[in-house]
Amino acid sequence: MIRALAPIAVVLLAITSLFVGISDVSIAKLLAGDPGGRATQILLISRIPRTLALILAGAALAVAGTIMQMLARNKFVEPSTAGTFESASLGLLLVTIVAPGAPVFVKMLSAALFALAGTTLFITILNRIQYRSVLIVPLVGLMLGGVFYAITTFFALRFELLQSLSAWTTGDFSGVLQGRYELLWISAGLTALAYLAADRFTVAGLGEALTTNLGLAYRRVMALGLVIVSLVTATVVVTVGMIPFLGLIVPNVVSLFIGDNMRRALPWIALTGSGFVLACDIAGRLIRYPYEIPIGTVVGVVGSALFLVLLINRGRAHG
């Protein structure tokens, strides 16, 4: 029953997103026969691109979180708890300092390279920890992210880019317009690639020894997963900023109903991620209407509360 209702719920949320906002865009106005009217222009230039960006970012980040959990073999790992977001912001800041006029694609590549380096460092640290408690792993990632964020803040303060840094670290779709979100289609391609390699990621999650015994190149699978996660994180940060805890909450919720088989669960994870982001964005637009709360704040509040619930429940289970 839940599986049948989930796609319908996401479609309804997407339709609702098209008609929620300060500007009066309604079905009646669109059907009034004024193709060049203000309502039609707002729908085409702002509302549709924003809704597509929400769907693409939500699906991609949820899938990226799933990949990280498989590779780290920990249910509490995702870009915001592994230093990936913070290292991507550092790369974006440095390319802005060195080449402020660089194209958006170049900035995305710089952010992806730093995200890849930061995530690789996180995985390396995990491999050197002898006592890998389920609760210790995300704390290590949060501390590593804190180090990256401190370095980024230092350079941002030195070069008077704190305002830009604030935009990158707070997820916000209010500035999404036609021509300013298309980079997120790259994340859609990466999500499809993750689905094609889902079986390999599932096997890699069982450990290096078993993966090698089954005839797979463990390091290549790890490298592919890290590249996908880094590129997805970079495209989202460059386009709309950080959206914390999304890649942690959605895979854990879906696994309760679908299980841990990545190929079977991945479409539902992408769908749920899109629906979750759409719901949070709509809530952010309505809570203080006509003002808007950034989606990064809404997801951060909801996600951190659910994260604490998951930590407490997992701690009791292992206690």
C-alpha positions as CSV (number, residue, x, y, z in Angstrom):
1,M,0.0,0.0,0.0
2,I,2.8,2.4,1.0
3,R,4.7,1.6,-2.2
4,A,1.7,2.4,-4.3
5,L,1.0,5.7,-2.6
6,A,4.6,7.0,-2.6
7,P,4.8,7.9,-6.3
8,I,1.3,9.5,-6.1
9,A,2.4,11.5,-3.1
10,V,5.6,12.8,-4.8
11,V,3.6,13.8,-7.9
12,L,1.1,15.7,-5.7
13,L,3.9,17.4,-3.9
14,A,5.5,18.5,-7.2
15,I,2.2,19.9,-8.4
16,T,1.7,21.7,-5.1
17,S,5.2,23.2,-5.4
18,L,4.3,24.8,-8.7
19,F,1.5,26.8,-7.1
20,V,3.0,27.8,-3.7
21,G,4.7,31.2,-3.5
22,I,4.2,34.9,-3.1
23,S,3.2,35.5,-6.8
24,D,-0.3,34.5,-7.7
25,V,0.0,31.5,-10.0
26,S,-3.2,29.5,-10.1
27,I,-4.7,27.0,-12.5
28,A,-7.5,29.5,-13.2
29,K,-5.1,32.1,-14.4
30,L,-3.2,29.6,-16.5
31,L,-6.4,28.5,-18.2
32,A,-7.5,32.1,-18.8
33,G,-5.8,32.0,-22.2
34,D,-3.0,34.4,-21.6
35,P,0.2,32.6,-22.7
36,G,2.4,35.6,-22.3
37,G,1.0,36.7,-19.0
38,R,2.8,37.1,-15.7
39,A,1.5,33.8,-14.2
40,T,2.8,31.8,-17.2
41,Q,6.2,33.5,-17.1
42,I,6.6,32.8,-13.4
43,L,5.6,29.2,-13.9
44,L,8.1,28.7,-16.8
45,I,11.0,30.8,-15.5
46,S,10.8,30.1,-11.8
47,R,8.3,27.5,-10.5
48,I,9.0,24.6,-12.9
49,P,12.9,25.0,-12.7
50,R,12.6,25.1,-8.9
51,T,10.5,22.0,-8.7
52,L,12.8,20.1,-11.1
53,A,15.8,21.2,-9.0
54,L,14.1,20.0,-5.8
55,I,13.4,16.6,-7.4
56,L,16.9,16.2,-8.9
57,A,18.8,17.3,-5.7
58,G,16.7,15.3,-3.4
59,A,17.1,12.1,-5.4
60,A,20.8,12.5,-6.0
61,L,21.7,13.3,-2.4
62,A,19.6,10.4,-1.0
63,V,21.4,8.0,-3.4
64,A,24.8,9.5,-2.6
65,G,24.1,8.9,1.1
66,T,23.2,5.3,0.4
67,I,26.5,4.8,-1.5
68,M,28.5,6.3,1.4
69,Q,26.8,4.0,3.9
70,M,27.6,1.0,1.8
71,L,31.2,1.9,1.3
72,A,31.8,2.9,5.0
73,R,29.6,0.0,6.2
74,N,27.8,2.4,8.6
75,K,24.2,3.6,8.6
76,F,25.1,7.0,10.0
77,V,27.4,8.2,7.2
78,E,26.4,10.7,4.5
79,P,28.0,13.8,3.0
80,S,27.1,16.0,5.9
81,T,28.5,13.6,8.5
82,A,31.7,12.7,6.6
83,G,33.1,16.2,5.8
84,T,32.1,15.9,2.1
85,F,30.0,19.0,2.1
86,E,32.6,21.1,4.0
87,S,35.5,20.0,1.8
88,A,33.5,20.8,-1.3
89,S,32.8,24.3,0.1
90,L,36.5,24.7,0.6
91,G,37.3,23.8,-3.0
92,L,34.6,26.2,-4.2
93,L,36.0,29.0,-2.1
94,L,39.5,28.5,-3.3
95,V,38.6,28.5,-6.9
96,T,36.5,31.7,-6.3
97,I,39.6,33.3,-4.7
98,V,42.0,32.2,-7.4
99,A,39.7,32.6,-10.5
100,P,36.6,34.5,-9.5
101,G,35.5,34.7,-13.1
102,A,35.7,31.0,-13.7
103,P,32.7,29.2,-15.3
104,V,30.3,27.4,-13.0
105,F,31.4,24.0,-14.4
106,V,35.0,24.8,-13.5
107,K,33.9,25.7,-9.9
108,M,31.9,22.4,-9.8
109,L,34.9,20.4,-10.8
110,S,37.1,22.1,-8.1
111,A,34.4,21.5,-5.5
112,A,34.2,17.8,-6.7
113,L,38.0,17.3,-6.4
114,F,38.1,18.7,-2.9
115,A,35.0,16.7,-1.9
116,L,36.7,13.5,-3.3
117,A,39.9,14.3,-1.3
118,G,38.0,15.0,1.9
119,T,35.8,11.9,1.6
120,T,38.9,9.7,0.8
121,L,40.6,11.1,3.9
122,F,37.5,10.2,6.0
123,I,37.5,6.6,4.7
124,T,41.3,6.4,5.4
125,I,40.8,7.5,8.9
126,L,38.0,5.0,9.4
127,N,40.3,2.2,8.2
128,R,42.9,3.2,10.8
129,I,40.4,3.2,13.7
130,Q,40.6,-0.1,15.6
131,Y,37.4,0.3,17.6
132,R,34.8,1.3,14.9
133,S,31.7,1.8,17.0
134,V,28.5,2.5,15.1
135,L,28.2,5.8,17.0
136,I,31.9,6.8,16.7
137,V,32.1,6.8,12.9
138,P,29.7,9.7,12.3
139,L,31.3,11.7,15.1
140,V,34.7,11.3,13.4
141,G,33.1,12.6,10.2
142,L,31.5,15.6,12.0
143,M,34.8,16.5,13.6
144,L,36.6,16.2,10.3
145,G,33.9,18.4,8.7
146,G,34.4,20.9,11.5
147,V,38.1,21.1,10.6
148,F,37.4,21.7,7.0
149,Y,34.7,24.3,7.9
150,A,37.2,26.2,10.1
151,I,39.8,26.4,7.4
152,T,37.1,27.5,4.9
153,T,35.8,30.2,7.3
154,F,39.4,31.5,7.9
155,F,40.0,32.0,4.1
156,A,36.5,33.4,3.6
157,L,37.1,36.0,6.4
158,R,40.5,36.8,5.0
159,F,39.2,37.5,1.5
160,E,35.9,39.0,2.5
161,L,33.8,36.1,1.1
162,L,31.8,35.2,4.2
163,Q,28.5,36.1,2.5
164,S,29.3,33.7,-0.4
165,L,30.3,31.0,2.1
166,S,27.0,31.5,3.9
167,A,25.1,31.0,0.6
168,W,27.0,27.7,0.0
169,T,26.5,26.3,3.4
170,T,22.7,27.1,3.6
171,G,20.6,25.1,1.1
172,D,18.2,27.6,-0.6
173,F,16.1,27.0,-3.7
174,S,14.6,30.6,-3.8
175,G,17.2,31.7,-6.3
176,V,16.7,28.8,-8.7
177,L,15.6,30.1,-12.2
178,Q,15.7,28.8,-15.7
179,G,19.3,28.7,-16.8
180,R,20.6,28.4,-13.2
181,Y,19.8,24.9,-12.2
182,E,20.7,22.8,-15.3
183,L,23.9,21.6,-13.7
184,L,21.8,19.3,-11.5
185,W,21.0,17.2,-14.5
186,I,24.5,15.9,-14.1
187,S,23.5,14.5,-10.8
188,A,20.6,12.7,-12.5
189,G,23.0,10.9,-14.8
190,L,25.2,10.0,-11.8
191,T,22.1,8.6,-10.0
192,A,21.4,6.4,-13.0
193,L,25.1,5.3,-13.0
194,A,24.8,4.4,-9.3
195,Y,21.8,2.2,-10.1
196,L,23.7,0.4,-12.8
197,A,26.6,-0.3,-10.3
198,A,24.2,-1.0,-7.4
199,D,25.1,-4.7,-7.1
200,R,28.8,-3.9,-7.0
201,F,28.2,-1.4,-4.2
202,T,26.2,-3.9,-2.3
203,V,29.0,-6.5,-2.5
204,A,31.6,-3.8,-1.6
205,G,29.6,-3.1,1.6
206,L,30.4,-6.7,2.7
207,G,34.1,-5.9,3.0
208,E,37.3,-6.0,0.9
209,A,38.0,-9.7,1.5
210,L,34.6,-11.0,0.4
211,T,34.5,-8.5,-2.5
212,T,37.8,-9.8,-3.8
213,N,36.8,-13.4,-3.4
214,L,33.7,-12.8,-5.5
215,G,35.9,-11.5,-8.3
216,L,35.4,-7.7,-8.0
217,A,38.1,-5.1,-7.8
218,Y,37.3,-3.6,-4.4
219,R,39.4,-0.4,-4.9
220,R,37.8,0.3,-8.3
221,V,34.3,0.0,-6.8
222,M,35.3,2.2,-3.9
223,A,36.8,4.8,-6.3
224,L,33.6,4.8,-8.5
225,G,31.4,5.3,-5.4
226,L,33.6,8.1,-4.1
227,V,33.6,9.9,-7.5
228,I,29.8,9.7,-7.7
229,V,29.4,11.0,-4.2
230,S,31.9,13.8,-4.8
231,L,30.3,15.0,-8.1
232,V,26.8,14.8,-6.7
233,T,27.8,16.8,-3.7
234,A,29.7,19.4,-5.8
235,T,26.8,20.0,-8.2
236,V,24.3,20.5,-5.3
237,V,26.6,22.8,-3.3
238,V,27.4,24.9,-6.4
239,T,23.7,25.2,-7.4
240,V,21.7,25.4,-4.2
241,G,24.1,25.0,-1.2
242,M,24.2,22.3,1.5
243,I,21.2,20.2,2.4
244,P,22.2,18.3,5.6
245,F,21.1,14.9,6.8
246,L,19.1,14.1,3.7
247,G,21.4,11.2,2.7
248,L,21.2,9.8,6.2
249,I,17.5,9.9,7.0
250,V,16.1,8.7,3.7
251,P,18.1,5.5,3.2
252,N,17.5,4.5,6.8
253,V,13.7,5.0,6.5
254,V,13.5,3.2,3.1
255,S,15.6,0.2,4.5
256,L,12.9,-0.4,7.1
257,F,10.4,-1.2,4.3
258,I,12.5,-2.4,1.4
259,G,15.6,-3.9,3.0
260,D,19.3,-3.3,2.2
261,N,19.5,-4.7,-1.3
262,M,20.7,-1.6,-3.1
263,R,19.4,-2.4,-6.5
264,R,15.9,-3.0,-5.2
265,A,15.9,-0.1,-2.8
266,L,17.6,2.6,-4.9
267,P,14.6,3.7,-7.0
268,W,12.6,4.1,-3.7
269,I,15.4,6.0,-2.1
270,A,15.5,8.4,-5.0
271,L,11.8,8.8,-4.9
272,T,11.6,9.3,-1.2
273,G,14.5,11.8,-1.3
274,S,12.7,13.9,-3.9
275,G,9.4,13.8,-1.9
276,F,11.2,14.7,1.4
277,V,12.9,17.7,-0.2
278,L,9.7,18.8,-1.9
279,A,7.7,18.6,1.4
280,C,10.4,20.5,3.4
281,D,10.6,23.2,0.7
282,I,6.8,23.7,0.7
283,A,6.9,23.9,4.5
284,G,9.6,26.5,4.4
285,R,7.5,28.6,2.0
286,L,4.4,28.3,4.2
287,I,5.5,28.5,7.8
288,R,6.3,32.2,7.7
289,Y,4.4,33.2,4.6
290,P,5.0,35.5,2.7
291,Y,8.6,35.1,3.9
292,E,10.6,31.9,3.2
293,I,12.7,29.7,5.4
294,P,15.7,28.2,3.5
295,I,15.3,24.5,2.9
296,G,18.7,23.8,4.5
297,T,17.3,25.1,7.8
298,V,14.1,23.0,7.6
299,V,15.9,19.8,6.6
300,G,18.5,20.5,9.2
301,V,15.9,20.7,12.0
302,V,13.9,17.7,10.9
303,G,17.0,15.7,9.9
304,S,18.9,16.4,13.1
305,A,15.9,15.3,15.2
306,L,15.5,12.1,13.3
307,F,19.3,11.5,13.4
308,L,19.2,11.7,17.2
309,V,16.3,9.2,17.3
310,L,18.3,6.8,15.1
311,L,21.4,7.2,17.2
312,I,19.5,6.6,20.4
313,N,17.7,3.5,19.0
314,R,20.9,2.1,17.6
315,G,22.7,2.7,20.8
316,R,20.1,0.8,22.8
317,A,20.2,-2.0,20.3
318,H,24.0,-2.4,20.7
319,G,23.8,-1.7,24.5
